[in-house]
């Protein structure tokens, strides 16, 4: 278990993993039936909801461009473009229909417009979606349930601002090299 050390972070980040999954969750909630739960995957000791629900799990993070740098007064901002793959799993009655809805609308201009409104800074953008696939799912009562999933691909543009030392003035002194370093001084 880790405790908060109280230390401040010297690096400012413009985007976090939570920002990406929050935007994707908002998109999913906008297209799924009212009352559908959308959660992050890989949580311990959390019971599965009843009825239709969705889990999101980031499964791949891949850098897609060389870092860029922009300089400001006493700072440098490093940018990183990343391709994120998020596995979206739908469980419960109607899961097949819902994963088809998700994939279809994620591949549509609707998704681009939604993310543009949700993240006007343009730092999270949908790219494409893979075809849905069915997985067997056996619940705690040893009963089969519908489970469909698909990978949704997004681009996330991260920026990290760090302190940077700069010289805004310099003092130049002339030295007579012959006088200062002549063989007679040896």
ABEGO torsion letter per residue (X at the ends): XBBBAGBBBABBBABBAAAAAAAAAAAAAAABBBGBBBBBBGBBGBBBBBEBBBBBBBABBBBABBBBBBBBBGBBBBBBBBBBBBBBBBBEBGAAAAAAAAAAAAABAAAAAAAAAABAAGABBBABBBBBBBBBBBBAAGBBBBBBBBBBBBBBBBBBBBBBBBBABBBBBBBBAAAAABAAAX
